[in-house]
Amino acid sequence: MPIGRAASACVPDIVLRRYRADDLDALYNICLKTGDAGHDATALYGDPKILGHVYAGPYGVLEPESCFVLEDGEGVGGYIIGARDTYAFEKRMEREWWPDLRARYLEPPDKSAPDRHIAHLIHHPERTPRFINEPYPAHLHIDLLPRFQGKGWGKRMIDRWLDTMRERNVRGAHLGVGMRNARAVWFYLKYGFKEIAREGGTLILAITLSSETTE
């Protein structure tokens, strides 16, 4: 979906396209650069890959058909990733994703530091409860580097992703967003997501995609 062809030749097109296998490193980078409530988390983690192991990498590897990226002349700077069936995706991660990571990252004695907290999640991943999975089986994550923020790309990316879920007859989708990230909370609520739960400092928001969804 290129735009800007009528603009100056020195301004590169921005393209929202399907994920490719060679975009995996970009997923990890964007995840880290937006991992502190939407801000750069590089200084928080000794291991620059560990955050992406939980929140980005498995989507590109296990469900690339549900991933899209935003690219310009500087490269990939945004993504929308997720799974059409959260329950099935979590089971697949248990079989195919976590075992290797658990061998590489020992279970920490505590969660006192960011790296240790994420390592704990590798050994004890969060499970989505049934009351969310049944009416809203899909889930998504969206992250944009600053050069794409505030320009309407977030809405266009969600439009594209949700249309893809509708084509696959998915009846609803959910996401989690930290309450510290006020800008993101405002964006999702304005888009049409509604709050269905709170877990610690995280809001669980959901949206109906089919009239078959029940409350």
C-alpha angles and dihedrals in degrees: 000000000000121000136184100048090138091054127090116302089238091065109082122225119256113224130194105202144156118281120263128200092249090061092071096098089051091055090055093047095049091046090056095042091054098032099107101073089302095322132100111290097183093113092051099060129060089197109054092198101050097084092050091051088068106030108028119011100064092058095054092046103037104028110020091153088071095051131092130178136203115226137182136163091295092054135252110347105162142031144187112203136166148120131271093216112033095188093053092043093053091050091050091050089054090055102036112017114034102048095068093043092049089055091051098042117048116218105264122234090232143359096241097126131042094249091050092048091055092044087054089054090053089059095036107029119190116258121213110235122240095245087064100037097052101057096025107032098163124071135190145192124203126188131170131188114235095263090066099040124108094017102099096262095118092061093045091050093050091046089054094046096047091047087054090052091049090052087056091050095247110164101206146352137212140191140185124233129180114246089226088066095076094166092057093045090053091047095052094045091049090049091057107267116134131208114255102164147358124222113185106300094347129096117211109213127185142186132201117234100175135038087233091073113108129202 
